[in-house]
């Protein structure tokens, strides 16, 4: 992050349903890191998912593969 920003990151299944909110808070400038525990309340099955990260006005969506 180049400056302080409200950051949120969510995990979606292939149907577009939000299955987990990973982070939703204001973060200081720098290189934040966080992880998604797929067994923590979501019981996500192995497969293809998408994550969307919003930081200020910027939005990035990427594919991820969960394997167990």
N, C-alpha and C positions, 0 to 999 in steps of 0.2 A: 504494500500500500504506500503510495506516495504521500498521503496525508491521512489523518484520522477519518474514519468513515463508518457508517452503519453497514454491517456485513451480515449476510444471511446465506446459508447453504442448505439445500434440500435435496433429498434423494427421491427419485420417481421410478415407478415400474414402467413397463412397456405400454400400459394403457394410459399413462399420464397421471396416475394417482400418486399423491405424496405419501411415501411410506415412512419418512423420517425427516425431522428437522435437525441438522447436525449442529448448526450454530446460528444464533440470532442476537447480535450485540454490537456495541460500538467498540471498534478496535483502534489502537494507536498505529501510526505509520510504522512500517517495517515489513517483515516477512512472517506473517502469522502461519501457524500450522495447526491442524486439527485432524481427527480421524473419525471414521464412522464404525461403530461396533454393530455389525449386522445381527448379532444375537441379543442385543440389549433392547428387548421390548418389541422388536419388529419381526423376529424369526424369519428373516428374508431367506428365500430359497436361492440356491446357486442359479445364476443366469445373468442376463443383461439388464442394466439399470442406467439411469441418467442422473447426473447431479447438475444442479444449477447454483451458481454462486453470484450473488449480487454484492457489489461494493460501491457504495455511492451511486453514481449513474451508470456504472459499467456492469454488464451482465454477461456471464459466460456459461454455456451449457456444454457438457462433454459426456461421452459414453463411458461406463465402467463395467467391468465383468467381475462378478462375485463367484469365487470358486471355494469349495470347502474340502 
